[in-house]
Amino acid sequence: MKKLNFASITKYIILFLIALLLTVTAIVFLEGRKSKNISLWITPASYFNEGWYYFDSNSRRQEIDSLPARIPTDKFGTARIYHKIVRSSHHCMYIDYYAHHQAVKAFFNDELIFEYKAPTKPEWLKSYRSFHNLIAIPHNRDGILCIETKASISSTAGEFGQIRIGTRDELLNRLVTDRLPQFLLGAVLIVFGFILFIITAFYLRVAFDRTILYFTLLLIFLGVWQTEESRLLQFFIGFQALHWFFEYMMQPFILILSFLFIKELFINKKHPSLITLFICIVLSILSQLLLQVTGIAQMTSTLFMINAMFIIVFAYILVLINLNFEFARKSVKIIFSISIALCIVSFLVSSVIKHHKNFTDTILYLGIVFLFISISIFVIQKTQKQFNAVRSAEIYKKLAFLDIATGVSNQTAWYTLIENFSADEIKLDKYCLFMFDMNNLKIINDQYGHLEGDKAIHSFCECLKRAVGKSGDIYRVGGDEFICLCKDIDYTRATQITNMFEYYAKNQTETKIHFTAAHGYAFFSPVSKADFLKAQSEADKAMYENKNLSKQGRN
């Protein structure tokens, strides 16, 4: 019968605990299936789009069929819509009004119950973002609700979007439900970008290049833009200027990073098409900023320039990568091309269709997804090729400094070590340099053949490795000459190394040939490269003295 050990007992106990936990879980699930379900998401808020009206310039009441709608404004650019509120129709209700570059006031029976005023500094900045406003309706009172808006830009004057009504929780939950996918997309892009940056910057530093750097930054900026577009950042950040930056300034930055990404793909950095693309990007960004600052046209009405450049840039990426990059598989190349083509179509559609915001937001959201998929495919393929190249380079580097016959470092590695030496200004390290020379290698080759001679050399080196252990590094600097460089050892350890080598050489069984070696060593604390060569010379001299003493002993 097999005896149980600790590992087996542990395994059986863990399996028993897992089975026990699954059994208890199954019982709870079966017994609890009849219990009443709970839901985090309360009944969704309902639309409040009918029953609104306004007064025209002749003070005549005009009914609004349904929101969204646009109504005339007065000479001050102000627009007002009204709705009759009946006491029995609500209790502790709120309405969600989305201010699209508008200052908002809400009145109930001519009493001001809510006010949002867009910032006025700097004065030239009219498009200061759009926000959801939750307006509490006074309960237990009948009356007339009035929503007054004053647009900061002409394109939104008299514009009223859809309005929802419900409790505060219902409105917030509906807002989160509608915008959560876009927020999660942005969060995923940000997290993925940071993870990729950390991996390439710290863990895979050798393979890190600017293409991946720009890609990671592009992901982070796209993520920030998408989280802002979801409008959910309003729950966490109240600083309106920062919202404006995330909404409008992210896009030019994304455009710049896209260009830098393309630039890294070009072998010829001064290619005419690349220069033309750069000029167009710079002009579109400068024109947009100039029109905004001067007040000629607001940021919202000039976004088409940025969107047009996005389409051109993505088309560049599609053509350039297909022409200049070899994918691992044809199917991967097809998926990449389709994804980025769909991204271009998405941006084109969202730029053309302006009056259905929910639809265009969805299309733009899909475009970002397609862009993420396509560029991720490219970067993964490029990174794989780069890692393979780095791995090959490391192998070649090892081979350049390796003595194939013995597995220790070669003469090139020894002189490279000396060439790269720099003295420690605070503390000088103490070294011991050994020279080992195999006796009578020529006689062994002549008598037994070079194959047996190679075995003897290999066995010689194995004995030296065992004697030195982790105390130092071994270099083969000649046919039968080896250098061993040890750091921070004393005379006792040095003598022990030579004695252990002689013991291992005497008792080796790899070859039938009995071999011996002469050896010598020198202690030194290098302050320059020349000190290594001087120590080598001293150890070499001591080695030949040892060789002569051995010959005299045999005689």
C-alpha positions as CSV (number, residue, x, y, z in Angstrom):
1,M,0.0,0.0,0.0
2,K,1.3,3.4,-1.0
3,K,2.3,5.5,2.0
4,L,0.7,8.9,2.2
5,N,3.0,11.9,2.5
6,F,2.4,15.5,3.3
7,A,1.9,16.5,-0.3
8,S,-0.8,13.8,-0.9
9,I,-2.6,14.7,2.3
10,T,-2.6,18.4,1.4
11,K,-4.0,17.6,-2.1
12,Y,-6.8,15.4,-0.7
13,I,-7.8,18.0,1.9
14,I,-7.9,20.8,-0.7
15,L,-10.1,18.6,-3.0
16,F,-12.4,17.8,-0.1
17,L,-12.8,21.5,0.8
18,I,-13.6,22.4,-2.8
19,A,-16.2,19.6,-3.0
20,L,-17.7,20.8,0.3
21,L,-17.9,24.5,-0.8
22,L,-19.5,23.4,-4.1
23,T,-22.0,21.3,-2.2
24,V,-23.0,24.1,0.2
25,T,-23.2,26.5,-2.8
26,A,-25.5,24.1,-4.6
27,I,-27.8,23.8,-1.6
28,V,-28.0,27.6,-1.2
29,F,-28.8,28.0,-4.9
30,L,-31.5,25.3,-4.8
31,E,-33.2,26.5,-1.6
32,G,-32.9,30.2,-2.6
33,R,-34.3,30.0,-6.1
34,K,-37.8,30.8,-4.9
35,S,-36.8,34.0,-3.0
36,K,-37.6,37.4,-4.3
37,N,-35.1,38.9,-6.6
38,I,-33.5,42.3,-6.0
39,S,-32.3,44.7,-8.6
40,L,-29.7,47.4,-8.3
41,W,-31.2,49.2,-11.3
42,I,-34.5,50.8,-10.3
43,T,-37.3,51.2,-12.8
44,P,-35.8,53.3,-15.6
45,A,-36.8,56.9,-15.8
46,S,-39.5,57.7,-18.4
47,Y,-39.3,60.3,-21.1
48,F,-40.9,63.7,-20.5
49,N,-41.0,64.9,-24.1
50,E,-44.8,65.7,-24.6
51,G,-46.9,68.5,-23.3
52,W,-44.3,71.3,-23.7
53,Y,-45.1,74.7,-25.3
54,Y,-43.5,78.1,-25.8
55,F,-44.7,81.6,-26.6
56,D,-43.7,83.2,-29.9
57,S,-42.7,86.8,-30.5
58,N,-46.4,87.8,-30.5
59,S,-47.0,86.1,-27.1
60,R,-49.1,83.4,-28.7
61,R,-48.8,79.9,-27.2
62,Q,-47.3,77.4,-29.6
63,E,-47.4,73.7,-28.8
64,I,-44.4,71.5,-29.2
65,D,-45.2,68.1,-30.6
66,S,-42.3,66.4,-28.9
67,L,-38.8,67.0,-27.8
68,P,-36.1,67.3,-29.1
69,A,-37.1,70.5,-30.8
70,R,-35.7,73.9,-31.7
71,I,-37.7,77.1,-31.0
72,P,-37.2,80.8,-31.8
73,T,-35.1,82.9,-29.3
74,D,-35.6,86.5,-28.3
75,K,-33.2,89.3,-29.1
76,F,-31.0,88.3,-26.2
77,G,-30.6,84.7,-27.5
78,T,-32.9,83.3,-24.7
79,A,-35.4,80.5,-25.2
80,R,-38.1,79.2,-22.8
81,I,-40.3,76.2,-22.8
82,Y,-43.2,75.4,-20.4
83,H,-45.0,72.5,-19.0
84,K,-48.0,72.2,-16.7
85,I,-47.3,70.1,-13.6
86,V,-50.2,68.5,-11.7
87,R,-49.7,67.6,-8.0
88,S,-50.9,64.0,-8.3
89,S,-48.6,63.2,-11.3
90,H,-45.4,63.3,-9.3
91,H,-43.7,62.9,-6.0
92,C,-40.1,63.9,-5.3
93,M,-39.5,63.9,-9.0
94,Y,-36.5,65.3,-10.9
95,I,-36.0,66.0,-14.6
96,D,-32.8,65.4,-16.4
97,Y,-32.0,68.3,-18.8
98,Y,-28.9,68.1,-21.0
99,A,-27.4,71.6,-21.5
100,H,-25.7,71.7,-24.8
101,H,-23.4,74.7,-24.4
102,Q,-26.2,76.5,-22.7
103,A,-26.8,78.4,-19.4
104,V,-29.9,77.0,-17.8
105,K,-32.5,78.3,-15.4
106,A,-35.6,76.5,-14.2
107,F,-38.7,78.3,-12.7
108,F,-41.7,76.8,-11.0
109,N,-44.6,79.3,-10.9
110,D,-42.0,82.0,-11.7
111,E,-39.9,80.9,-8.7
112,L,-36.3,80.2,-9.5
113,I,-35.6,76.6,-8.5
114,F,-32.4,75.8,-10.5
115,E,-29.6,77.7,-12.2
116,Y,-26.6,76.6,-14.1
117,K,-24.4,79.4,-15.6
118,A,-21.6,78.4,-17.9
119,P,-18.2,79.9,-17.0
120,T,-17.4,83.2,-18.7
121,K,-13.6,83.1,-18.5
122,P,-11.8,83.2,-20.8
123,E,-14.4,85.3,-22.7
124,W,-13.4,83.9,-26.1
125,L,-14.2,80.3,-24.9
126,K,-17.9,79.8,-25.7
127,S,-18.0,76.1,-26.2
128,Y,-17.4,75.2,-22.5
129,R,-18.7,71.6,-22.6
130,S,-22.2,70.1,-22.2
131,F,-23.6,68.8,-18.9
132,H,-26.5,66.9,-17.5
133,N,-28.6,68.9,-15.0
134,L,-30.9,67.2,-12.5
135,I,-33.7,69.7,-11.6
136,A,-35.9,68.9,-8.6
137,I,-39.6,69.6,-9.2
138,P,-41.3,71.0,-6.0
139,H,-43.8,68.3,-4.8
140,N,-47.3,68.7,-3.5
141,R,-47.8,71.7,-5.6
142,D,-49.5,72.4,-8.9
143,G,-47.9,74.9,-11.3
144,I,-46.0,75.7,-14.5
145,L,-42.5,74.5,-15.0
146,C,-40.3,76.7,-17.2
147,I,-36.9,75.9,-18.6
148,E,-34.9,78.8,-19.8
149,T,-31.7,78.5,-21.8
150,K,-29.2,80.9,-23.2
151,A,-26.8,79.4,-25.6
152,S,-23.1,80.4,-25.6
153,I,-22.8,79.4,-29.3
154,S,-25.3,80.2,-32.1
155,S,-25.6,76.5,-33.2
156,T,-27.4,75.5,-30.0
157,A,-29.6,78.6,-29.5
158,G,-33.2,77.5,-28.9
159,E,-32.2,73.9,-28.9
160,F,-34.0,71.6,-26.5
161,G,-33.1,67.9,-26.3
162,Q,-35.0,65.0,-24.8
163,I,-36.0,65.3,-21.2
164,R,-36.5,62.4,-18.7
165,I,-38.4,62.4,-15.5
166,G,-38.2,60.2,-12.5
167,T,-36.6,60.0,-9.1
168,R,-33.0,61.0,-8.7
169,D,-31.9,57.4,-8.5
170,E,-33.9,56.5,-11.6
171,L,-32.4,59.3,-13.6
172,L,-28.8,58.6,-12.4
173,N,-29.2,54.9,-13.1
174,R,-30.6,55.5,-16.6
175,L,-27.7,57.8,-17.3
176,V,-25.2,55.2,-16.2
177,T,-27.0,52.4,-18.1
178,D,-27.0,54.4,-21.3
179,R,-23.4,55.6,-21.1
180,L,-21.7,52.7,-19.3
181,P,-20.4,50.8,-22.5
182,Q,-18.7,53.9,-23.7
183,F,-17.2,54.6,-20.2
184,L,-16.0,51.0,-20.0
185,L,-14.4,51.2,-23.4
186,G,-12.5,54.3,-22.3
187,A,-11.5,52.7,-19.1
188,V,-10.3,49.5,-20.9
189,L,-8.2,51.6,-23.3
190,I,-6.6,53.6,-20.5
191,V,-5.8,50.5,-18.4
192,F,-4.5,48.6,-21.4
193,G,-2.3,51.5,-22.5
194,F,-0.8,51.8,-19.0
195,I,-0.1,48.1,-18.8
196,L,1.5,48.0,-22.2
197,F,3.6,51.0,-21.3
198,I,4.8,49.5,-18.0
199,I,5.6,46.1,-19.7
200,T,7.5,47.6,-22.6
201,A,9.3,50.3,-20.5
202,F,10.4,48.3,-17.5
203,Y,10.1,44.6,-18.2
204,L,10.9,44.4,-21.9
205,R,13.2,47.5,-22.2
206,V,15.3,46.0,-24.9
207,A,12.3,45.6,-27.2
208,F,10.8,49.1,-26.4
209,D,10.7,51.5,-29.3
210,R,8.9,54.7,-30.1
211,T,6.2,53.0,-32.2
212,I,4.9,51.2,-29.1
213,L,5.4,54.3,-27.0
214,Y,3.1,56.3,-29.4
215,F,0.7,53.5,-29.5
216,T,0.4,53.3,-25.7
217,L,-0.1,57.1,-25.4
218,L,-2.7,56.9,-28.2
219,L,-4.6,54.3,-26.3
220,I,-4.5,56.4,-23.1
221,F,-5.7,59.6,-24.8
222,L,-8.4,57.7,-26.7
223,G,-9.5,56.2,-23.4
224,V,-9.7,59.6,-21.7
225,W,-11.7,61.1,-24.6
226,Q,-14.2,58.2,-24.5
227,T,-14.7,58.3,-20.8
228,E,-15.4,62.1,-21.1
229,E,-17.8,61.4,-24.0
230,S,-19.7,59.1,-21.8
231,R,-20.5,62.0,-19.5
232,L,-20.0,59.8,-16.5
233,L,-16.9,61.6,-15.4
234,Q,-19.3,64.4,-14.1
235,F,-19.9,62.1,-11.2
236,F,-16.2,62.2,-10.2
237,I,-14.9,65.5,-11.5
238,G,-16.5,68.9,-11.0
239,F,-13.8,71.1,-12.6
240,Q,-15.5,72.2,-15.8
241,A,-12.3,73.4,-17.5
242,L,-10.9,69.9,-17.2
243,H,-14.0,68.5,-18.9
244,W,-13.5,70.9,-21.7
245,F,-9.9,69.8,-22.1
246,F,-10.9,66.1,-22.1
247,E,-13.6,66.8,-24.7
248,Y,-11.9,69.1,-27.2
249,M,-8.2,69.1,-26.6
250,M,-7.9,65.3,-26.6
251,Q,-8.7,65.1,-30.3
252,P,-5.8,67.3,-31.5
253,F,-3.5,65.3,-29.3
254,I,-4.8,62.0,-30.7
255,L,-4.2,63.4,-34.2
256,I,-0.6,64.3,-33.3
257,L,0.1,60.9,-31.8
258,S,-1.5,59.2,-34.8
259,F,0.9,61.2,-37.0
260,L,3.9,60.3,-34.9
261,F,2.8,56.6,-35.0
262,I,2.7,56.8,-38.8
263,K,6.1,58.6,-38.9
264,E,7.7,55.7,-37.1
265,L,6.5,53.4,-39.8
266,F,8.2,55.3,-42.6
267,I,11.8,54.4,-43.4
268,N,12.2,57.7,-45.1
269,K,11.2,60.3,-42.5
270,K,11.3,63.0,-45.1
271,H,9.0,61.4,-47.6
272,P,6.9,64.0,-49.4
273,S,3.5,62.4,-48.5
274,L,4.6,62.4,-44.8
275,I,5.5,66.1,-45.0
276,T,2.2,66.9,-46.7
277,L,0.2,65.0,-44.0
278,F,2.1,66.8,-41.3
279,I,1.4,70.2,-42.8
280,C,-2.3,69.5,-43.1
281,I,-2.5,68.4,-39.5
282,V,-0.7,71.5,-38.2
283,L,-2.9,73.8,-40.3
284,S,-6.1,72.1,-39.2
285,I,-5.2,72.4,-35.5
286,L,-3.9,76.0,-35.8
287,S,-7.0,77.0,-37.8
288,Q,-9.3,75.5,-35.3
289,L,-7.6,77.2,-32.4
290,L,-7.4,80.6,-34.2
291,L,-11.1,80.5,-35.1
292,Q,-11.9,79.7,-31.5
293,V,-9.7,82.4,-29.9
294,T,-10.9,85.1,-32.3
295,G,-14.5,84.2,-31.9
296,I,-15.1,83.8,-35.6
297,A,-16.2,80.2,-35.2
298,Q,-16.6,78.1,-32.1
299,M,-14.8,74.8,-31.5
300,T,-18.0,72.7,-32.0
301,S,-18.5,74.1,-35.5
302,T,-14.9,73.4,-36.6
303,L,-14.6,69.8,-35.4
304,F,-15.2,68.7,-39.0
305,M,-11.6,69.7,-39.7
306,I,-10.2,67.4,-37.0
307,N,-12.6,64.6,-38.1
308,A,-11.5,65.0,-41.7
309,M,-7.9,64.7,-40.7
310,F,-8.7,61.6,-38.6
311,I,-10.1,60.0,-41.7
312,I,-7.0,60.9,-43.8
313,V,-4.7,59.7,-41.1
314,F,-6.5,56.3,-40.7
315,A,-6.4,55.9,-44.5
316,Y,-2.7,56.5,-44.4
317,I,-2.3,53.8,-41.7
318,L,-4.3,51.4,-43.8
319,V,-2.4,51.9,-47.0
320,L,1.1,52.3,-45.4
321,I,1.0,49.2,-43.2
322,N,-0.4,47.1,-46.0
323,L,2.4,48.2,-48.3
324,N,5.3,48.1,-45.9
325,F,4.6,45.5,-43.2
326,E,4.5,41.7,-43.5
327,F,1.9,40.1,-41.3
328,A,2.5,36.6,-39.9
329,R,-0.7,35.4,-41.6
330,K,-2.8,36.6,-44.5
331,S,-6.0,36.2,-42.4
332,V,-4.5,38.6,-39.7
333,K,-3.8,41.2,-42.5
334,I,-7.4,40.9,-43.7
335,I,-8.8,41.4,-40.2
336,F,-6.6,44.4,-39.7
337,S,-7.6,46.0,-43.1
338,I,-11.3,45.4,-42.5
339,S,-11.2,46.8,-38.9
340,I,-9.5,50.0,-39.9
341,A,-11.7,50.4,-43.0
342,L,-14.7,50.1,-40.7
343,C,-13.1,52.7,-38.4
344,I,-12.8,55.1,-41.4
345,V,-16.4,54.5,-42.4
346,S,-17.6,55.2,-38.8
347,F,-15.8,58.5,-38.5
348,L,-17.1,59.5,-41.9
349,V,-20.7,58.7,-41.0
350,S,-20.5,60.5,-37.6
351,S,-19.0,63.6,-39.4
352,V,-21.8,63.7,-42.0
353,I,-24.8,63.0,-39.7
354,K,-25.2,65.8,-37.2
355,H,-28.8,65.8,-36.0
356,H,-29.0,62.3,-34.4
357,K,-26.5,62.5,-31.6
358,N,-27.3,59.1,-30.0
359,F,-26.8,57.5,-33.4
360,T,-23.6,59.3,-34.2
361,D,-22.2,58.6,-30.7
362,T,-22.8,54.9,-31.2
363,I,-21.2,55.0,-34.7
364,L,-18.2,56.9,-33.3
365,Y,-18.0,54.4,-30.4
366,L,-17.8,51.5,-32.8
367,G,-15.2,53.4,-34.8
368,I,-13.0,53.6,-31.8
369,V,-13.5,49.9,-31.1
370,F,-12.5,49.1,-34.7
371,L,-9.4,51.4,-34.5
372,F,-8.4,49.7,-31.2
373,I,-8.7,46.2,-32.8
374,S,-6.8,47.1,-36.0
375,I,-3.9,48.9,-34.4
376,S,-3.6,46.3,-31.6
377,I,-3.3,43.6,-34.3
378,F,-0.5,45.6,-36.0
379,V,1.4,46.3,-32.7
380,I,1.2,42.7,-31.6
381,Q,2.6,41.5,-34.9
382,K,5.3,44.1,-34.9
383,T,6.2,43.4,-31.3
384,Q,6.5,39.7,-32.1
385,K,8.9,40.4,-34.9
386,Q,10.9,42.7,-32.7
387,F,11.1,40.2,-29.9
388,N,12.3,37.6,-32.3
389,A,14.9,40.0,-33.7
390,V,16.1,40.8,-30.1
391,R,16.2,37.1,-29.2
392,S,18.3,36.4,-32.3
393,A,20.6,39.3,-31.5
394,E,21.1,38.0,-28.0
395,I,21.9,34.6,-29.3
396,Y,24.5,36.0,-31.7
397,K,26.0,38.1,-28.9
398,K,26.3,35.1,-26.7
399,L,28.0,33.1,-29.5
400,A,30.4,36.0,-30.2
401,F,31.7,35.8,-26.6
402,L,31.4,32.0,-26.1
403,D,34.0,29.3,-26.6
404,I,31.9,26.6,-28.3
405,A,34.2,23.6,-27.4
406,T,34.3,24.2,-23.6
407,G,31.2,26.4,-22.9
408,V,33.2,29.1,-21.1
409,S,33.8,32.7,-22.3
410,N,36.4,33.2,-25.0
411,Q,39.3,35.6,-25.6
412,T,37.0,38.2,-27.2
413,A,34.9,38.3,-24.0
414,W,38.1,38.7,-21.9
415,Y,39.4,41.7,-23.8
416,T,35.9,43.2,-24.0
417,L,35.7,43.0,-20.2
418,I,39.0,44.9,-19.9
419,E,37.9,47.5,-22.5
420,N,34.6,48.2,-20.6
421,F,36.3,48.5,-17.2
422,S,35.8,51.7,-15.2
423,A,37.3,52.1,-11.7
424,D,35.1,52.6,-8.7
425,E,35.9,56.1,-7.3
426,I,34.7,55.2,-3.8
427,K,36.0,51.6,-3.3
428,L,38.6,49.6,-5.3
429,D,37.6,46.0,-5.7
430,K,40.1,43.3,-5.0
431,Y,40.6,40.7,-7.7
432,C,42.6,37.5,-8.0
433,L,43.6,36.5,-11.6
434,F,44.5,32.8,-12.2
435,M,46.4,31.5,-15.3
436,F,46.0,27.8,-16.1
437,D,47.9,26.0,-18.8
438,M,47.5,22.4,-19.8
439,N,50.7,20.4,-19.9
440,N,51.8,18.5,-23.0
441,L,48.7,19.2,-25.2
442,K,50.8,18.8,-28.4
443,I,52.0,15.4,-27.3
444,I,48.5,14.3,-26.4
445,N,47.2,15.4,-29.9
446,D,50.1,13.7,-31.7
447,Q,49.8,10.4,-29.7
448,Y,46.0,10.1,-29.3
449,G,44.7,12.3,-32.1
450,H,42.9,15.7,-32.0
451,L,39.5,14.2,-31.0
452,E,40.9,12.8,-27.8
453,G,42.8,16.0,-27.3
454,D,39.5,18.0,-27.5
455,K,38.0,15.6,-24.9
456,A,41.0,16.3,-22.7
457,I,40.5,20.0,-23.1
458,H,36.8,19.7,-22.3
459,S,37.5,17.6,-19.2
460,F,40.2,20.1,-18.2
461,C,37.7,22.9,-18.3
462,E,35.1,21.0,-16.4
463,C,37.5,20.3,-13.6
464,L,38.3,24.1,-13.5
465,K,34.6,25.0,-13.4
466,R,34.1,22.6,-10.4
467,A,37.1,24.0,-8.6
468,V,36.2,27.7,-9.1
469,G,32.4,27.3,-8.6
470,K,30.7,30.6,-8.1
471,S,33.8,32.4,-7.0
472,G,34.7,33.7,-10.5
473,D,34.5,33.6,-14.3
474,I,36.6,31.5,-16.7
475,Y,37.9,32.6,-20.1
476,R,39.7,30.5,-22.7
477,V,42.4,32.8,-24.1
478,G,44.4,30.2,-26.1
479,G,44.4,26.6,-27.2
480,D,45.3,25.3,-23.7
481,E,45.4,28.5,-21.7
482,F,42.6,29.7,-19.4
483,I,42.1,32.7,-17.2
484,C,40.0,32.7,-14.1
485,L,39.0,36.0,-12.6
486,C,37.8,35.9,-9.0
487,K,36.6,38.8,-6.9
488,D,37.0,39.3,-3.2
489,I,38.8,36.1,-2.3
490,D,41.9,35.6,-0.1
491,Y,45.1,33.5,-0.3
492,T,43.4,30.6,1.4
493,R,40.6,30.4,-1.1
494,A,43.1,30.9,-4.0
495,T,45.2,28.0,-2.8
496,Q,42.0,25.9,-2.3
497,I,41.0,26.5,-5.9
498,T,44.3,25.3,-7.3
499,N,44.3,22.2,-5.0
500,M,40.8,21.3,-5.8
501,F,41.5,21.6,-9.5
502,E,44.5,19.2,-9.2
503,Y,42.2,16.8,-7.3
504,Y,39.4,16.9,-9.9
505,A,42.0,16.5,-12.7
506,K,43.5,13.5,-11.1
507,N,40.2,11.8,-10.6
508,Q,38.3,12.8,-13.8
509,T,36.7,10.0,-15.8
510,E,35.7,11.8,-19.0
511,T,38.8,10.8,-20.9
512,K,41.3,8.0,-20.4
513,I,44.2,10.5,-20.8
514,H,45.8,11.7,-17.6
515,F,46.6,15.4,-17.8
516,T,48.1,18.0,-15.5
517,A,48.3,21.7,-15.6
518,A,50.6,24.6,-14.5
519,H,49.0,27.4,-12.7
520,G,49.8,30.8,-11.1
521,Y,47.8,33.7,-9.8
522,A,48.2,37.4,-8.9
523,F,46.2,39.7,-6.6
524,F,45.4,43.2,-7.8
525,S,43.0,46.2,-7.3
526,P,42.6,47.7,-10.7
527,V,42.5,51.5,-11.2
528,S,42.9,51.3,-15.0
529,K,42.6,48.8,-17.9
530,A,46.3,48.3,-17.9
531,D,46.2,46.8,-14.4
532,F,44.3,43.7,-15.8
533,L,47.1,43.1,-18.4
534,K,49.8,43.6,-15.7
535,A,48.1,41.1,-13.4
536,Q,47.8,38.7,-16.4
537,S,51.5,39.0,-17.0
538,E,52.3,38.4,-13.3
539,A,50.0,35.3,-13.1
540,D,51.5,34.1,-16.4
541,K,55.0,34.4,-14.9
542,A,54.0,32.6,-11.8
543,M,52.4,29.8,-13.9
544,Y,55.7,29.2,-15.8
545,E,57.5,29.1,-12.5
546,N,55.0,26.4,-11.4
547,K,55.6,24.6,-14.8
548,N,59.4,24.6,-14.3
549,L,59.1,23.3,-10.7
550,S,56.8,20.5,-12.0
551,K,59.4,19.5,-14.6
552,Q,62.2,19.5,-12.0
553,G,60.1,17.4,-9.7
554,R,59.5,14.8,-12.5
555,N,63.2,14.8,-13.3
